């Protein structure tokens, strides 16, 4: 039932999900990937900016910056300051008394949340088949991201060590 051309192999959607393979005898045929969703009349042919390309680029750049931020965070908090047992309310209060560490932690929070949310947005686009499901899941993801970023920013800048 599969249609084969010189370069591609198109498998009907129902057969791709069965895991039965294409009947060619090759075990790898059981792992056939469906073709991308077809354009609809609502799908724009061309947009002014290539959002997906910018999102892909953001993931790569933010990933590199996050590696530096997180390794620095772990090195300072765990390795150089005596381990996890030394981390306490007073340790955080002393660290956040410096604008440098507030900025470090703020950048780490923002990049981690935006990086993770962009990854989840991609997963939602890949696996949610209905347009309405994608819309609601992305709205919930956006709300959770905004809430977490705002709450974390508020905590970093309004932290009072005298409570």
C-alpha positions as a printed Julia matrix, in Angstrom:
163×3 Matrix{Float64}:
  0.0    0.0    0.0
  3.02   2.29   0.24
  3.82   4.49  -2.73
  7.47   4.57  -3.72
  9.16   7.13  -5.93
 12.82   7.41  -6.83
 13.67   9.38  -3.67
 10.87   9.0   -1.14
  8.6    6.45   0.4
  5.16   7.72   1.38
  3.25   5.61   3.87
 -0.45   6.08   4.56
 -1.05   7.45   8.05
 -2.94   4.39   9.29
 -0.12   2.04   8.28
  2.59   4.24   9.82
  1.01   3.89  13.27
  0.61   0.11  13.19
  4.27  -0.7   13.72
  3.77  -3.61  11.32
  6.31  -2.3    8.85
  5.99  -2.12   5.11
  6.22  -5.84   4.47
  9.67  -5.52   2.92
 11.35  -7.72   5.52
 13.51  -4.87   6.8
 13.02  -4.44  10.59
 13.73  -0.71  10.29
 10.53  -0.31   8.27
  8.53  -0.61  11.5
  9.81   2.84  12.46
  8.35   4.83   9.58
  7.88   8.53  10.18
  4.73  10.14   8.86
  5.04  12.99   6.39
  4.49  16.5    7.74
  0.96  17.84   8.02
 -0.3   19.29   4.75
 -0.93  23.01   4.42
 -4.49  24.14   4.89
 -6.18  27.21   3.49
 -5.55  28.9    6.86
 -1.81  28.21   6.69
  0.0   31.28   5.39
  2.25  30.65   2.4
  4.89  33.08   3.57
  5.39  35.13   6.7
  7.44  38.3    7.11
  9.77  36.66   9.63
 10.76  33.06   9.8
  9.68  32.43  13.41
 10.65  28.76  13.4
 14.18  29.56  12.2
 14.55  32.24  14.9
 13.19  29.83  17.53
 15.68  27.17  16.37
 18.53  29.69  16.56
 17.39  30.83  20.03
 17.45  27.22  21.27
 21.04  26.76  20.14
 22.33  30.06  21.5
 20.41  29.93  24.78
 21.56  26.34  25.28
 25.21  27.39  25.1
 24.65  30.33  27.48
 22.66  28.1   29.86
 25.5   25.57  30.03
 27.86  28.34  31.16
 25.33  29.81  33.63
 24.36  26.47  35.16
 27.91  25.13  35.44
 28.97  28.43  37.05
 26.0   28.23  39.42
 26.87  24.66  40.44
 30.57  25.44  40.75
 29.98  28.43  43.04
 27.11  27.02  45.1
 28.2   23.43  45.54
 31.89  22.94  44.82
 33.55  26.12  46.1
 31.29  26.94  49.05
 31.46  23.64  50.88
 28.68  21.58  49.33
 24.92  21.41  49.52
 24.88  21.34  53.32
 26.16  24.94  53.38
 23.29  26.31  51.28
 20.78  28.03  53.52
 18.54  31.09  53.7
 21.55  33.14  54.87
 23.65  31.88  51.94
 20.99  32.97  49.42
 20.52  36.3   51.25
 24.25  36.99  51.08
 24.45  36.0   47.45
 21.43  38.08  46.37
 22.78  41.14  48.18
 25.03  41.51  45.12
 23.46  42.85  41.89
 25.85  40.58  39.96
 24.34  37.41  41.44
 20.82  38.76  41.09
 21.51  39.33  37.39
 23.15  35.91  37.03
 20.18  34.11  38.57
 17.68  36.27  36.7
 19.32  35.51  33.36
 19.44  31.82  34.23
 15.73  31.84  35.17
 14.61  33.7   32.05
 16.72  31.67  29.62
 15.79  28.34  31.22
 12.07  29.13  31.13
 12.09  30.46  27.57
 14.32  27.61  26.37
 12.11  24.97  28.0
  8.89  26.62  26.83
 10.14  26.8   23.27
 10.99  23.1   23.43
  7.53  22.27  24.79
  5.94  24.42  22.07
  7.75  22.29  19.51
  6.55  19.08  21.17
  2.97  20.41  21.22
  3.19  21.3   17.51
  4.54  17.84  16.71
  2.11  15.72  18.71
 -1.17  17.61  19.12
 -3.14  16.77  15.99
 -6.18  19.0   16.43
 -5.72  22.73  15.89
 -7.88  23.54  18.94
 -5.84  21.2   21.15
 -2.62  22.88  19.99
 -4.09  26.29  20.7
 -5.19  25.44  24.26
 -1.97  23.63  25.13
  0.14  26.54  23.88
 -2.05  29.03  25.77
 -1.59  27.01  28.99
  2.14  26.76  28.34
  2.38  30.51  27.73
  0.42  31.3   30.9
  2.59  28.96  33.0
  5.76  30.46  31.51
  4.69  34.06  32.11
  3.56  33.24  35.66
  6.82  31.48  36.54
  9.05  34.16  34.99
  7.15  36.99  36.7
  7.07  35.22  40.07
 10.77  34.3   39.89
 11.72  37.85  38.87
  9.65  39.25  41.72
 11.33  36.93  44.23
 14.83  37.8   43.02
 14.28  41.56  43.18
 12.12  41.78  46.31
 13.97  39.19  48.4
 14.21  40.5   51.97
 16.77  38.74  54.19
 15.28  40.39  57.3
 12.02  38.41  57.44
